[in-house]
């Protein structure tokens, strides 16, 4: 498995954990705009964090 694929996988795992935490936080707030923003941020991270991991991991590992 390449360094880029490992970085994307780590990014996906971090995004999944953060999504769960943001959904939990969204259930606790009162304002609907805040709930929508937290849910949207969690979904956007499912795309951004694996992409960032794909490009950042080879630089961190040095490949």
PDB file of N, H, CA, C and O in Angstrom:
ATOM      1  N   UNK A   1       0.847  -1.171   0.000  1.00  0.00           N
ATOM      2  CA  UNK A   1       0.000   0.000   0.000  1.00  0.00           C
ATOM      3  C   UNK A   1       0.896   1.239   0.000  1.00  0.00           C
ATOM      4  O   UNK A   1       1.850   1.326   0.773  1.00  0.00           O
ATOM      5  N   UNK A   2       0.584   2.173  -0.856  1.00  0.00           N
ATOM      6  H   UNK A   2      -0.191   2.102  -1.484  1.00  0.00           H
ATOM      7  CA  UNK A   2       1.423   3.362  -0.995  1.00  0.00           C
ATOM      8  C   UNK A   2       1.203   4.337   0.168  1.00  0.00           C
ATOM      9  O   UNK A   2       0.220   4.254   0.905  1.00  0.00           O
ATOM     10  N   UNK A   3       2.140   5.243   0.295  1.00  0.00           N
ATOM     11  H   UNK A   3       2.938   5.310  -0.304  1.00  0.00           H
ATOM     12  CA  UNK A   3       2.034   6.249   1.358  1.00  0.00           C
ATOM     13  C   UNK A   3       0.816   7.135   1.144  1.00  0.00           C
ATOM     14  O   UNK A   3       0.165   7.539   2.107  1.00  0.00           O
ATOM     15  N   UNK A   4       0.507   7.439  -0.104  1.00  0.00           N
ATOM     16  H   UNK A   4       1.037   7.111  -0.886  1.00  0.00           H
ATOM     17  CA  UNK A   4      -0.654   8.279  -0.394  1.00  0.00           C
ATOM     18  C   UNK A   4      -1.951   7.577   0.007  1.00  0.00           C
ATOM     19  O   UNK A   4      -2.856   8.206   0.554  1.00  0.00           O
ATOM     20  N   UNK A   5      -2.038   6.277  -0.264  1.00  0.00           N
ATOM     21  H   UNK A   5      -1.303   5.766  -0.708  1.00  0.00           H
ATOM     22  CA  UNK A   5      -3.246   5.531   0.105  1.00  0.00           C
ATOM     23  C   UNK A   5      -3.391   5.435   1.620  1.00  0.00           C
ATOM     24  O   UNK A   5      -4.502   5.518   2.143  1.00  0.00           O
ATOM     25  N   UNK A   6      -2.291   5.264   2.317  1.00  0.00           N
ATOM     26  H   UNK A   6      -1.388   5.197   1.892  1.00  0.00           H
ATOM     27  CA  UNK A   6      -2.342   5.227   3.780  1.00  0.00           C
ATOM     28  C   UNK A   6      -2.789   6.586   4.323  1.00  0.00           C
ATOM     29  O   UNK A   6      -3.587   6.652   5.259  1.00  0.00           O
ATOM     30  N   UNK A   7      -2.280   7.653   3.744  1.00  0.00           N
ATOM     31  H   UNK A   7      -1.632   7.599   2.984  1.00  0.00           H
ATOM     32  CA  UNK A   7      -2.693   8.989   4.165  1.00  0.00           C
ATOM     33  C   UNK A   7      -4.172   9.235   3.935  1.00  0.00           C
ATOM     34  O   UNK A   7      -4.845   9.838   4.770  1.00  0.00           O
ATOM     35  N   UNK A   8      -4.682   8.765   2.792  1.00  0.00           N
ATOM     36  H   UNK A   8      -4.136   8.275   2.113  1.00  0.00           H
ATOM     37  CA  UNK A   8      -6.110   8.916   2.510  1.00  0.00           C
ATOM     38  C   UNK A   8      -6.946   8.095   3.480  1.00  0.00           C
ATOM     39  O   UNK A   8      -8.003   8.544   3.923  1.00  0.00           O
ATOM     40  N   UNK A   9      -6.486   6.907   3.811  1.00  0.00           N
ATOM     41  H   UNK A   9      -5.627   6.542   3.451  1.00  0.00           H
ATOM     42  CA  UNK A   9      -7.210   6.059   4.755  1.00  0.00           C
ATOM     43  C   UNK A   9      -7.229   6.678   6.150  1.00  0.00           C
ATOM     44  O   UNK A   9      -8.259   6.663   6.824  1.00  0.00           O
ATOM     45  N   UNK A  10      -6.116   7.211   6.573  1.00  0.00           N
ATOM     46  H   UNK A  10      -5.280   7.224   6.026  1.00  0.00           H
ATOM     47  CA  UNK A  10      -6.062   7.884   7.876  1.00  0.00           C
ATOM     48  C   UNK A  10      -6.977   9.109   7.873  1.00  0.00           C
ATOM     49  O   UNK A  10      -7.670   9.368   8.856  1.00  0.00           O
ATOM     50  N   UNK A  11      -6.980   9.854   6.780  1.00  0.00           N
ATOM     51  H   UNK A  11      -6.416   9.644   5.981  1.00  0.00           H
ATOM     52  CA  UNK A  11      -7.872  11.001   6.666  1.00  0.00           C
ATOM     53  C   UNK A  11      -9.332  10.599   6.728  1.00  0.00           C
ATOM     54  O   UNK A  11     -10.148  11.304   7.322  1.00  0.00           O
ATOM     55  N   UNK A  12      -9.668   9.468   6.116  1.00  0.00           N
ATOM     56  H   UNK A  12      -9.005   8.896   5.634  1.00  0.00           H
ATOM     57  CA  UNK A  12     -11.047   8.983   6.151  1.00  0.00           C
ATOM     58  C   UNK A  12     -11.447   8.559   7.560  1.00  0.00           C
ATOM     59  O   UNK A  12     -12.570   8.818   7.990  1.00  0.00           O
ATOM     60  N   UNK A  13     -10.546   7.916   8.272  1.00  0.00           N
ATOM     61  H   UNK A  13      -9.633   7.705   7.923  1.00  0.00           H
ATOM     62  CA  UNK A  13     -10.836   7.498   9.645  1.00  0.00           C
ATOM     63  C   UNK A  13     -11.024   8.718  10.551  1.00  0.00           C
ATOM     64  O   UNK A  13     -11.945   8.757  11.366  1.00  0.00           O
ATOM     65  N   UNK A  14     -10.153   9.704  10.403  1.00  0.00           N
ATOM     66  H   UNK A  14      -9.405   9.672   9.740  1.00  0.00           H
ATOM     67  CA  UNK A  14     -10.285  10.928  11.203  1.00  0.00           C
ATOM     68  C   UNK A  14     -11.583  11.650  10.865  1.00  0.00           C
ATOM     69  O   UNK A  14     -12.249  12.180  11.755  1.00  0.00           O
ATOM     70  N   UNK A  15     -11.946  11.675   9.584  1.00  0.00           N
ATOM     71  H   UNK A  15     -11.405  11.245   8.862  1.00  0.00           H
ATOM     72  CA  UNK A  15     -13.199  12.324   9.173  1.00  0.00           C
ATOM     73  C   UNK A  15     -14.406  11.607   9.765  1.00  0.00           C
ATOM     74  O   UNK A  15     -15.370  12.255  10.170  1.00  0.00           O
ATOM     75  N   UNK A  16     -14.363  10.281   9.819  1.00  0.00           N
ATOM     76  H   UNK A  16     -13.579   9.754   9.490  1.00  0.00           H
ATOM     77  CA  UNK A  16     -15.489   9.530  10.386  1.00  0.00           C
ATOM     78  C   UNK A  16     -15.641   9.812  11.878  1.00  0.00           C
ATOM     79  O   UNK A  16     -16.756   9.985  12.371  1.00  0.00           O
ATOM     80  N   UNK A  17     -14.530   9.858  12.590  1.00  0.00           N
ATOM     81  H   UNK A  17     -13.624   9.718  12.190  1.00  0.00           H
ATOM     82  CA  UNK A  17     -14.586  10.153  14.024  1.00  0.00           C
ATOM     83  C   UNK A  17     -15.096  11.575  14.250  1.00  0.00           C
ATOM     84  O   UNK A  17     -15.931  11.811  15.123  1.00  0.00           O
ATOM     85  N   UNK A  18     -14.593  12.508  13.466  1.00  0.00           N
ATOM     86  H   UNK A  18     -13.915  12.317  12.756  1.00  0.00           H
ATOM     87  CA  UNK A  18     -15.022  13.897  13.616  1.00  0.00           C
ATOM     88  C   UNK A  18     -16.487  14.065  13.237  1.00  0.00           C
ATOM     89  O   UNK A  18     -17.193  14.867  13.849  1.00  0.00           O
ATOM     90  N   UNK A  19     -16.957  13.323  12.235  1.00  0.00           N
ATOM     91  H   UNK A  19     -16.383  12.672  11.737  1.00  0.00           H
ATOM     92  CA  UNK A  19     -18.365  13.383  11.839  1.00  0.00           C
ATOM     93  C   UNK A  19     -19.264  12.950  12.995  1.00  0.00           C
ATOM     94  O   UNK A  19     -20.284  13.584  13.266  1.00  0.00           O
ATOM     95  N   UNK A  20     -18.884  11.869  13.673  1.00  0.00           N
ATOM     96  H   UNK A  20     -18.055  11.354  13.453  1.00  0.00           H
ATOM     97  CA  UNK A  20     -19.677  11.405  14.815  1.00  0.00           C
ATOM     98  C   UNK A  20     -19.699  12.464  15.913  1.00  0.00           C
ATOM     99  O   UNK A  20     -20.749  12.736  16.494  1.00  0.00           O
ATOM    100  N   UNK A  21     -18.554  13.057  16.196  1.00  0.00           N
ATOM    101  H   UNK A  21     -17.701  12.836  15.724  1.00  0.00           H
ATOM    102  CA  UNK A  21     -18.495  14.084  17.237  1.00  0.00           C
ATOM    103  C   UNK A  21     -19.297  15.328  16.859  1.00  0.00           C
ATOM    104  O   UNK A  21     -19.973  15.909  17.708  1.00  0.00           O
ATOM    105  N   UNK A  22     -19.227  15.737  15.600  1.00  0.00           N
ATOM    106  H   UNK A  22     -18.678  15.265  14.911  1.00  0.00           H
ATOM    107  CA  UNK A  22     -19.990  16.912  15.176  1.00  0.00           C
ATOM    108  C   UNK A  22     -21.486  16.640  15.171  1.00  0.00           C
ATOM    109  O   UNK A  22     -22.273  17.530  15.492  1.00  0.00           O
ATOM    110  N   UNK A  23     -21.895  15.423  14.812  1.00  0.00           N
ATOM    111  H   UNK A  23     -21.256  14.700  14.551  1.00  0.00           H
ATOM    112  CA  UNK A  23     -23.321  15.080  14.858  1.00  0.00           C
ATOM    113  C   UNK A  23     -23.822  15.075  16.301  1.00  0.00           C
ATOM    114  O   UNK A  23     -24.944  15.504  16.571  1.00  0.00           O
ATOM    115  N   UNK A  24     -23.005  14.598  17.218  1.00  0.00           N
ATOM    116  H   UNK A  24     -22.094  14.249  16.999  1.00  0.00           H
ATOM    117  CA  UNK A  24     -23.372  14.621  18.629  1.00  0.00           C
ATOM    118  C   UNK A  24     -23.508  16.060  19.124  1.00  0.00           C
ATOM    119  O   UNK A  24     -24.455  16.393  19.836  1.00  0.00           O
ATOM    120  N   UNK A  25     -22.565  16.897  18.744  1.00  0.00           N
ATOM    121  H   UNK A  25     -21.796  16.626  18.165  1.00  0.00           H
ATOM    122  CA  UNK A  25     -22.632  18.301  19.131  1.00  0.00           C
ATOM    123  C   UNK A  25     -23.839  18.992  18.499  1.00  0.00           C
ATOM    124  O   UNK A  25     -24.473  19.832  19.138  1.00  0.00           O
ATOM    125  N   UNK A  26     -24.160  18.652  17.262  1.00  0.00           N
ATOM    126  H   UNK A  26     -23.645  17.969  16.743  1.00  0.00           H
ATOM    127  CA  UNK A  26     -25.320  19.256  16.592  1.00  0.00           C
ATOM    128  C   UNK A  26     -26.618  18.893  17.301  1.00  0.00           C
ATOM    129  O   UNK A  26     -27.576  19.665  17.265  1.00  0.00           O
ATOM    130  N   UNK A  27     -26.663  17.745  17.935  1.00  0.00           N
ATOM    131  H   UNK A  27     -25.885  17.118  17.964  1.00  0.00           H
ATOM    132  CA  UNK A  27     -27.855  17.363  18.681  1.00  0.00           C
ATOM    133  C   UNK A  27     -28.035  18.144  19.967  1.00  0.00           C
ATOM    134  O   UNK A  27     -29.127  18.158  20.536  1.00  0.00           O
ATOM    135  N   UNK A  28     -26.988  18.790  20.430  1.00  0.00           N
ATOM    136  H   UNK A  28     -26.101  18.779  19.967  1.00  0.00           H
ATOM    137  CA  UNK A  28     -27.051  19.515  21.699  1.00  0.00           C
ATOM    138  C   UNK A  28     -27.342  21.000  21.548  1.00  0.00           C
ATOM    139  O   UNK A  28     -27.765  21.642  22.509  1.00  0.00           O
ATOM    140  N   UNK A  29     -27.126  21.555  20.372  1.00  0.00           N
ATOM    141  H   UNK A  29     -26.783  21.034  19.591  1.00  0.00           H
ATOM    142  CA  UNK A  29     -27.327  22.997  20.203  1.00  0.00           C
ATOM    143  C   UNK A  29     -28.784  23.295  19.874  1.00  0.00           C
ATOM    144  O   UNK A  29     -29.528  22.418  19.437  1.00  0.00           O
ATOM    145  N   UNK A  30     -29.175  24.539  20.088  1.00  0.00           N
ATOM    146  H   UNK A  30     -28.570  25.252  20.442  1.00  0.00           H
ATOM    147  CA  UNK A  30     -30.568  24.929  19.903  1.00  0.00           C
ATOM    148  C   UNK A  30     -30.848  25.549  18.539  1.00  0.00           C
ATOM    149  O   UNK A  30     -31.913  25.318  17.967  1.00  0.00           O
ATOM    150  N   UNK A  31     -29.928  26.316  18.020  1.00  0.00           N
ATOM    151  H   UNK A  31     -29.063  26.503  18.485  1.00  0.00           H
ATOM    152  CA  UNK A  31     -30.183  27.039  16.773  1.00  0.00           C
ATOM    153  C   UNK A  31     -30.085  26.108  15.568  1.00  0.00           C
ATOM    154  O   UNK A  31     -29.146  25.320  15.457  1.00  0.00           O
ATOM    155  N   UNK A  32     -31.051  26.204  14.677  1.00  0.00           N
ATOM    156  H   UNK A  32     -31.814  26.845  14.767  1.00  0.00           H
ATOM    157  CA  UNK A  32     -31.059  25.328  13.500  1.00  0.00           C
ATOM    158  C   UNK A  32     -29.923  25.655  12.547  1.00  0.00           C
ATOM    159  O   UNK A  32     -29.411  24.766  11.866  1.00  0.00           O
ATOM    160  N   UNK A  33     -29.520  26.923  12.488  1.00  0.00           N
ATOM    161  H   UNK A  33     -29.936  27.646  13.041  1.00  0.00           H
ATOM    162  CA  UNK A  33     -28.405  27.289  11.618  1.00  0.00           C
ATOM    163  C   UNK A  33     -27.109  26.639  12.086  1.00  0.00           C
ATOM    164  O   UNK A  33     -26.297  26.198  11.272  1.00  0.00           O
ATOM    165  N   UNK A  34     -26.922  26.584  13.384  1.00  0.00           N
ATOM    166  H   UNK A  34     -27.581  26.942  14.045  1.00  0.00           H
ATOM    167  CA  UNK A  34     -25.723  25.952  13.935  1.00  0.00           C
ATOM    168  C   UNK A  34     -25.740  24.460  13.672  1.00  0.00           C
ATOM    169  O   UNK A  34     -24.707  23.883  13.335  1.00  0.00           O
ATOM    170  N   UNK A  35     -26.887  23.828  13.820  1.00  0.00           N
ATOM    171  H   UNK A  35     -27.726  24.298  14.094  1.00  0.00           H
ATOM    172  CA  UNK A  35     -27.006  22.400  13.524  1.00  0.00           C
ATOM    173  C   UNK A  35     -26.662  22.120  12.071  1.00  0.00           C
ATOM    174  O   UNK A  35     -25.930  21.178  11.767  1.00  0.00           O
ATOM    175  N   UNK A  36     -27.194  22.939  11.179  1.00  0.00           N
ATOM    176  H   UNK A  36     -27.789  23.704  11.425  1.00  0.00           H
ATOM    177  CA  UNK A  36     -26.926  22.756   9.756  1.00  0.00           C
ATOM    178  C   UNK A  36     -25.445  22.950   9.446  1.00  0.00           C
ATOM    179  O   UNK A  36     -24.867  22.188   8.670  1.00  0.00           O
ATOM    180  N   UNK A  37     -24.834  23.960  10.043  1.00  0.00           N
ATOM    181  H   UNK A  37     -25.304  24.579  10.673  1.00  0.00           H
ATOM    182  CA  UNK A  37     -23.416  24.226   9.805  1.00  0.00           C
ATOM    183  C   UNK A  37     -22.542  23.086  10.316  1.00  0.00           C
ATOM    184  O   UNK A  37     -21.582  22.704   9.647  1.00  0.00           O
ATOM    185  N   UNK A  38     -22.853  22.541  11.475  1.00  0.00           N
ATOM    186  H   UNK A  38     -23.633  22.852  12.018  1.00  0.00           H
ATOM    187  CA  UNK A  38     -22.063  21.436  12.022  1.00  0.00           C
ATOM    188  C   UNK A  38     -22.204  20.178  11.173  1.00  0.00           C
ATOM    189  O   UNK A  38     -21.221  19.478  10.926  1.00  0.00           O
ATOM    190  N   UNK A  39     -23.419  19.891  10.730  1.00  0.00           N
ATOM    191  H   UNK A  39     -24.217  20.460  10.931  1.00  0.00           H
ATOM    192  CA  UNK A  39     -23.633  18.715   9.881  1.00  0.00           C
ATOM    193  C   UNK A  39     -22.927  18.872   8.540  1.00  0.00           C
ATOM    194  O   UNK A  39     -22.341  17.919   8.027  1.00  0.00           O
ATOM    195  N   UNK A  40     -22.983  20.074   7.974  1.00  0.00           N
ATOM    196  H   UNK A  40     -23.459  20.849   8.391  1.00  0.00           H
ATOM    197  CA  UNK A  40     -22.316  20.321   6.695  1.00  0.00           C
ATOM    198  C   UNK A  40     -20.801  20.221   6.835  1.00  0.00           C
ATOM    199  O   UNK A  40     -20.131  19.680   5.956  1.00  0.00           O
ATOM    200  N   UNK A  41     -20.263  20.734   7.925  1.00  0.00           N
ATOM    201  H   UNK A  41     -20.808  21.173   8.639  1.00  0.00           H
ATOM    202  CA  UNK A  41     -18.820  20.653   8.152  1.00  0.00           C
ATOM    203  C   UNK A  41     -18.369  19.205   8.265  1.00  0.00           C
ATOM    204  O   UNK A  41     -17.304  18.845   7.764  1.00  0.00           O
ATOM    205  N   UNK A  42     -19.165  18.379   8.913  1.00  0.00           N
ATOM    206  H   UNK A  42     -20.031  18.672   9.319  1.00  0.00           H
ATOM    207  CA  UNK A  42     -18.823  16.966   9.021  1.00  0.00           C
ATOM    208  C   UNK A  42     -18.818  16.266   7.681  1.00  0.00           C
ATOM    209  O   UNK A  42     -17.956  15.426   7.424  1.00  0.00           O
ATOM    210  N   UNK A  43     -19.767  16.598   6.822  1.00  0.00           N
ATOM    211  H   UNK A  43     -20.467  17.280   7.030  1.00  0.00           H
ATOM    212  CA  UNK A  43     -19.820  15.968   5.502  1.00  0.00           C
ATOM    213  C   UNK A  43     -18.705  16.463   4.584  1.00  0.00           C
ATOM    214  O   UNK A  43     -18.155  15.686   3.803  1.00  0.00           O
ATOM    215  N   UNK A  44     -18.373  17.731   4.672  1.00  0.00           N
ATOM    216  H   UNK A  44     -18.820  18.362   5.307  1.00  0.00           H
ATOM    217  CA  UNK A  44     -17.296  18.274   3.844  1.00  0.00           C
ATOM    218  C   UNK A  44     -15.965  17.622   4.206  1.00  0.00           C
ATOM    219  O   UNK A  44     -15.114  17.412   3.342  1.00  0.00           O
ATOM    220  N   UNK A  45     -15.794  17.306   5.472  1.00  0.00           N
ATOM    221  H   UNK A  45     -16.485  17.476   6.174  1.00  0.00           H
ATOM    222  CA  UNK A  45     -14.542  16.682   5.899  1.00  0.00           C
ATOM    223  C   UNK A  45     -14.370  15.277   5.336  1.00  0.00           C
ATOM    224  O   UNK A  45     -13.242  14.804   5.197  1.00  0.00           O
ATOM    225  N   UNK A  46     -15.471  14.602   5.010  1.00  0.00           N
ATOM    226  H   UNK A  46     -16.388  14.986   5.123  1.00  0.00           H
ATOM    227  CA  UNK A  46     -15.353  13.289   4.387  1.00  0.00           C
ATOM    228  C   UNK A  46     -14.680  13.380   3.024  1.00  0.00           C
ATOM    229  O   UNK A  46     -14.096  12.401   2.558  1.00  0.00           O
ATOM    230  N   UNK A  47     -14.752  14.526   2.387  1.00  0.00           N
ATOM    231  H   UNK A  47     -15.226  15.320   2.766  1.00  0.00           H
ATOM    232  CA  UNK A  47     -14.089  14.714   1.102  1.00  0.00           C
ATOM    233  C   UNK A  47     -12.695  15.303   1.298  1.00  0.00           C
ATOM    234  O   UNK A  47     -11.726  14.826   0.707  1.00  0.00           O
ATOM    235  N   UNK A  48     -12.597  16.332   2.123  1.00  0.00           N
ATOM    236  H   UNK A  48     -13.384  16.719   2.604  1.00  0.00           H
ATOM    237  CA  UNK A  48     -11.340  17.068   2.231  1.00  0.00           C
ATOM    238  C   UNK A  48     -10.227  16.309   2.948  1.00  0.00           C
ATOM    239  O   UNK A  48      -9.088  16.314   2.482  1.00  0.00           O
ATOM    240  N   UNK A  49     -10.527  15.666   4.053  1.00  0.00           N
ATOM    241  H   UNK A  49     -11.453  15.662   4.432  1.00  0.00           H
ATOM    242  CA  UNK A  49      -9.454  15.021   4.821  1.00  0.00           C
ATOM    243  C   UNK A  49      -8.778  13.870   4.074  1.00  0.00           C
ATOM    244  O   UNK A  49      -7.551  13.777   4.125  1.00  0.00           O
ATOM    245  N   UNK A  50      -9.507  12.988   3.383  1.00  0.00           N
ATOM    246  H   UNK A  50     -10.503  13.063   3.342  1.00  0.00           H
ATOM    247  CA  UNK A  50      -8.788  11.980   2.594  1.00  0.00           C
ATOM    248  C   UNK A  50      -7.948  12.582   1.462  1.00  0.00           C
ATOM    249  O   UNK A  50      -6.861  12.085   1.167  1.00  0.00           O
ATOM    250  N   UNK A  51      -8.444  13.642   0.833  1.00  0.00           N
ATOM    251  H   UNK A  51      -9.327  14.045   1.073  1.00  0.00           H
ATOM    252  CA  UNK A  51      -7.668  14.283  -0.235  1.00  0.00           C
ATOM    253  C   UNK A  51      -6.405  14.924   0.334  1.00  0.00           C
ATOM    254  O   UNK A  51      -5.326  14.801  -0.246  1.00  0.00           O
ATOM    255  N   UNK A  52      -6.538  15.599   1.457  1.00  0.00           N
ATOM    256  H   UNK A  52      -7.414  15.699   1.929  1.00  0.00           H
ATOM    257  CA  UNK A  52      -5.363  16.199   2.100  1.00  0.00           C
ATOM    258  C   UNK A  52      -4.380  15.105   2.524  1.00  0.00           C
ATOM    259  O   UNK A  52      -3.171  15.251   2.347  1.00  0.00           O
ATOM    260  N   UNK A  53      -4.901  14.016   3.082  1.00  0.00           N
ATOM    261  H   UNK A  53      -5.883  13.898   3.225  1.00  0.00           H
ATOM    262  CA  UNK A  53      -4.036  12.903   3.469  1.00  0.00           C
ATOM    263  C   UNK A  53      -3.323  12.278   2.292  1.00  0.00           C
ATOM    264  O   UNK A  53      -2.168  11.866   2.408  1.00  0.00           O
ATOM    265  N   UNK A  54      -4.008  12.204   1.147  1.00  0.00           N
ATOM    266  H   UNK A  54      -4.945  12.539   1.053  1.00  0.00           H
ATOM    267  CA  UNK A  54      -3.418  11.624  -0.069  1.00  0.00           C
ATOM    268  C   UNK A  54      -2.180  12.411  -0.498  1.00  0.00           C
ATOM    269  O   UNK A  54      -1.174  11.825  -0.901  1.00  0.00           O
ATOM    270  N   UNK A  55      -2.257  13.738  -0.409  1.00  0.00           N
ATOM    271  H   UNK A  55      -3.074  14.213  -0.082  1.00  0.00           H
ATOM    272  CA  UNK A  55      -1.142  14.563  -0.852  1.00  0.00           C
ATOM    273  C   UNK A  55      -0.117  14.830   0.247  1.00  0.00           C
ATOM    274  O   UNK A  55       1.063  15.009  -0.053  1.00  0.00           O
ATOM    275  N   UNK A  56      -0.537  14.861   1.510  1.00  0.00           N
ATOM    276  H   UNK A  56      -1.496  14.715   1.754  1.00  0.00           H
ATOM    277  CA  UNK A  56       0.383  15.207   2.591  1.00  0.00           C
ATOM    278  C   UNK A  56       1.225  14.024   3.060  1.00  0.00           C
ATOM    279  O   UNK A  56       2.382  14.208   3.439  1.00  0.00           O
ATOM    280  N   UNK A  57       0.675  12.831   3.043  1.00  0.00           N
ATOM    281  H   UNK A  57      -0.265  12.681   2.736  1.00  0.00           H
ATOM    282  CA  UNK A  57       1.388  11.672   3.590  1.00  0.00           C
ATOM    283  C   UNK A  57       2.715  11.387   2.886  1.00  0.00           C
ATOM    284  O   UNK A  57       3.698  11.108   3.574  1.00  0.00           O
ATOM    285  N   UNK A  58       2.798  11.441   1.562  1.00  0.00           N
ATOM    286  H   UNK A  58       2.000  11.667   1.003  1.00  0.00           H
ATOM    287  CA  UNK A  58       4.112  11.200   0.944  1.00  0.00           C
ATOM    288  C   UNK A  58       5.175  12.214   1.360  1.00  0.00           C
ATOM    289  O   UNK A  58       6.355  11.874   1.444  1.00  0.00           O
ATOM    290  N   UNK A  59       4.770  13.450   1.618  1.00  0.00           N
ATOM    291  H   UNK A  59       3.812  13.727   1.550  1.00  0.00           H
ATOM    292  CA  UNK A  59       5.732  14.456   2.070  1.00  0.00           C
ATOM    293  C   UNK A  59       6.166  14.205   3.507  1.00  0.00           C
ATOM    294  O   UNK A  59       7.327  14.420   3.855  1.00  0.00           O
ATOM    295  N   UNK A  60       5.240  13.753   4.338  1.00  0.00           N
ATOM    296  H   UNK A  60       4.297  13.578   4.055  1.00  0.00           H
ATOM    297  CA  UNK A  60       5.565  13.487   5.735  1.00  0.00           C
ATOM    298  C   UNK A  60       6.474  12.266   5.846  1.00  0.00           C
ATOM    299  O   UNK A  60       7.447  12.270   6.601  1.00  0.00           O
ATOM    300  N   UNK A  61       6.149  11.231   5.090  1.00  0.00           N
ATOM    301  H   UNK A  61       5.359  11.228   4.477  1.00  0.00           H
ATOM    302  CA  UNK A  61       6.933   9.995   5.147  1.00  0.00           C
ATOM    303  C   UNK A  61       8.259  10.157   4.411  1.00  0.00           C
ATOM    304  O   UNK A  61       9.250   9.516   4.762  1.00  0.00           O
ATOM    305  N   UNK A  62       8.278  11.001   3.404  1.00  0.00           N
ATOM    306  H   UNK A  62       7.474  11.522   3.118  1.00  0.00           H
ATOM    307  CA  UNK A  62       9.514  11.248   2.674  1.00  0.00           C
ATOM    308  C   UNK A  62       9.682  10.392   1.448  1.00  0.00           C
ATOM    309  O   UNK A  62      10.805  10.102   1.036  1.00  0.00           O
ATOM    310  N   UNK A  63       8.574   9.984   0.860  1.00  0.00           N
ATOM    311  H   UNK A  63       7.662  10.220   1.195  1.00  0.00           H
ATOM    312  CA  UNK A  63       8.644   9.150  -0.348  1.00  0.00           C
ATOM    313  C   UNK A  63       8.609  10.023  -1.566  1.00  0.00           C
ATOM    314  O   UNK A  63       8.657   9.519  -2.688  1.00  0.00           O
TER     315      UNK A  63
END
